[in-house]
Amino acid sequence: MVDTKQTKTVGEHYAAAELARRGWAPALTRDGLERTDILAVKTDEERRLIEVQVKAAMNTAWRHVNWPLGDKSQQPSASENEYFVMVGALIETTIPPRFFVLPRAHVAAAAWITHQNWLTEPGIPVGKRNVPASRSRVHIRTFEQYEDRWDLLDIDESKCPVLLPTEYRTLALDPRVGLPEGHAWHSALPSW
């Protein structure tokens, strides 16, 4: 059985170490700041400041790694500098973790689309699936194109390329699925 508090700690420290390796000065917030686990400042002349929420998941095989992304993860961005670092780790400690770097809006869309598509999947009897969006889970394959995309931290959210699976754009336009309330892409859905 994996200790979820320990997994969270592992993820935050791995993410902070990777940020530091890439020229960021990370500071762990220690549960004191809503939606932000790490505040980081770029150590160059620009001194860009970002907010990072870390989600960590551990399992026995990569195909089983997925992250719970509830209501808070699906909220709209409060700024252009909010990001997620999704840390995937295997229980086998000789295998290094994997990192997926995404702007908040991309995570919110992925969590909502994944859940709503599952919830309203054609051919499933009505009432058979009734878990609310607050229990959304997103598998590693959804975020594959964001793996090691630390460069996205240098780009404001609205200018970041959308690297979600292409079918997610179609699902975002489908009234059966759509996007979460208040999401920035309601006004103009980006291409990907």
BELLIN-V194052 format. One record per backbone hydrogen bond with DSSP energy under -0.5 kcal/mol. NH is the residue of the N-H (numbers start at 1). CO is the residue of the C=O. Records with the same first field share a line. If there is no record, write none. Layout:
# BELLIN-V194052
NH->CO / CO
This chain:
# BELLIN-V194052
4->2
7->3
8->4
9->5
10->6
11->7
12->8
13->9
14->10
15->11
16->12
17->13
18->14
19->15
20->16
21->17
22->18 / 19
23->20
24->19
25->41
26->24
27->39
29->37
32->29
34->32
36->33
37->52
38->52
39->27
40->50
41->25
42->48
43->23
50->40
51->81
52->38
53->83
54->52
55->85
57->87
59->89
64->61
65->62
67->138
69->136
73->70
74->70 / 71
75->72
82->79
83->51 / 81
84->102
85->53
86->84 / 100
87->55 / 85
88->86 / 98
89->57
91->59
93->91
95->92
96->94
98->88
100->86
101->146
102->84 / 100
104->82
106->103
107->103
108->104
109->105
110->106
111->107
112->108
113->109
114->110
115->111
116->112
117->113
118->114
119->115
120->116
121->118
124->121
125->123
128->125
130->128
135->132
136->133
138->67
140->65
142->139
143->139 / 140
144->141
146->143
147->144
148->99
149->146
150->148
152->149
153->150
154->151
155->152
157->80
159->156
160->156 / 157
162->191
163->161
168->165
169->166
170->166
171->167
172->168
173->169
174->170
177->174
178->171 / 174
183->180
186->183
187->184
188->184
